[in-house]
Amino acid sequence: MGLKDLANEVLAGFDPKTDDPNAGGFESLSDGEYDVQLEKAEHKVFKSGWEALSFAMEVTVGEAAGRKEFVSLGFDESAVPNFVLQKNIKLVGKLASVIGLQLSDDDWEDEETLAQAFQDGLGSQFILKITSSPNKKDPSKPYKNYDFIPYDGQSEFSNVDVSDISDEELPY
């Protein structure tokens, strides 16, 4: 598709006098299970001042291959309700477990130390499960719920050091 075709597609129904050019550019994944890899883990500070531990996951197979899901978890006790804070902490612990990462007490110091701890897990693959639940305040923006699921048998080989395998043990 050339630039002309792309422009015709993108600009169809777009009114440059009234429409926001930044709207609608990113569509997050719909409910379902996706094979993903952990692409990025970082401490983000948004323009609003809100801080979060942010994970970027890229779908590796299927119709959604190449698409990304961004999960940002806040830990500000004054801004985040207690039940959400607990859920966010559990999500971090679950993701660490699924990718074989052992978090220390020092890693839990703040979002920056957590992001740094997850650098060793970048590239790890697992299943991302997304479910939505209603948002009473804004029904057009349902809440997203995440779960991280290891591949079957993944933990069975997670402690195998491939450098210990000699050439004689290889089947070819």
N, C-alpha and C positions, 0 to 999 in steps of 0.2 A: 504494500500500500504506500503510495507516494504521499508527499506532504499535502497536496491538494485534496486527495481523498480523505486523509486524516483530519484536515481542517474542516471539511464539509461535515464529517461525522461528529466532531466535537462541537462545532458551532451550531448544529441543528437544534433549534429551540433555545439557544442562548441569546439573551438580550444584553449587549454590552453596556447599555445605559442604566440598567437596573439590577442585573444579576452579578453575584459575587464570583469573580474568576477563580477564587480559591475553594469554592464549595464543590463537593462531589468528586474530588480527585482520588480519594482513597476509600475503598469499600472493604471493611473488615470481613473476615470469614464468617459464614453462617454456621448455625449449630451443626455439630457432627464431630467425627473423629478424623484426624489428619496425621499422616506421617510427617514429622517435622525434624529440623535440626536447629539447635540453639545457635543463632547467628551472632547475637550481640547481648551483652549484659553491661549496663552502665547506670551511673547515678545521674539523673537528669534534674535540672532545675528549669521549670517552665516559666514563660513570661509572667505568669500570674504570681510567681514566687513559690508555687507548690513544688515540693521535692518528692522524687520517687525513685525507686529501684525499677529500672525498665529493662525488659527482655524483648528481643526481637527473635521471632521464630519463623523459619521459611519452610513452606510445604515442599516436600521432596518428590512426591509421586502423585499420580492421579490428575483429575481435571484441574485442580487448584495448584498444581505444581508451579513453583516460582512465586506464588503469592505469599504475603507475610501477615503475621499477627503480632501486634505489639501489646505487651502486657505491662502496665505500669502500676506499681504497688506503693501506696503511701504509708508512712509510719508516723506521721505527726499526730501525737496524742491529743493535741488541742483541736485538730481539724477533722480527724477520722474517728468515727464512732468505734467504741470498744469491740463490738462484734466483727466489724470490718478489719480492724487492726489484728485481731486474733486470726481471722481467715487469711489475711495477707502473710502473716508469719508462718502459718501452716503451709501455704502455697510455696513459700521459699524453701521450707524444710522438705516438702515433697519433691520439688524439682531437684534439689540437691541430691536427695536419695535416689531418684530415678536415673540421674546421670553419674552416680557413683562418687559424688563429692561429699567429703566429710567436713562440715562446717565447725570451726572452733569457736570458743567464746569470743576471741578477738575479732573474728569475722563479723560477729553480730554487733560490733561497736556502732556502726551507722551505715547508711546506704552506700557510701563510697567503699568501705571495707567489704561489704557484701558483694558489690559489683566486681571488685578486684578478685575476690575468692572464686567467683564464677568464671573468670578468664580461663582457668584450667579445663572447664567443661565445654568451651565453645566447640562447635562441630558435633557434639553429642546428638544422637538421634533417639527419638521416642515418639509416642503417640500423644497428641494434644487433643483433649476432648473439650468441646465448647458446648455449653447449654445456656440458654437465656431465661431470665425471669423478669416478670413485669416491674416496671418503674412507675409507681403510683404518682409521683410528682410530674413526670414527663413520659407518658406512654409511648411516645414516638422514639424514645431512646431506652430500650430495655437493658437491664443489667446483664453483663456477661459473666458467666461462671466458668472457671477453668479447672481442669484436672490433667495431670501428667501421668502417663502410663508407660512403664518400661516395655520393651519388646519382650515377648515370651522367650525365656532362656537367656536373656541379656546378662543377668547377674551371674549366670553359670560360668561365663568366660571373662567376666570383667577383671578378674585377678590374674589372668594368664599373661605372662610377659613373652611376647613373640620373639624377643631377642634370645630367649632360652631354647628355641627350637633350632636344631642343627639341620644342615642341608640333607643329611641322610634320612631325617624323619619326614622330609617333604615327599609327597606322592609323585612328583615328576622329576 
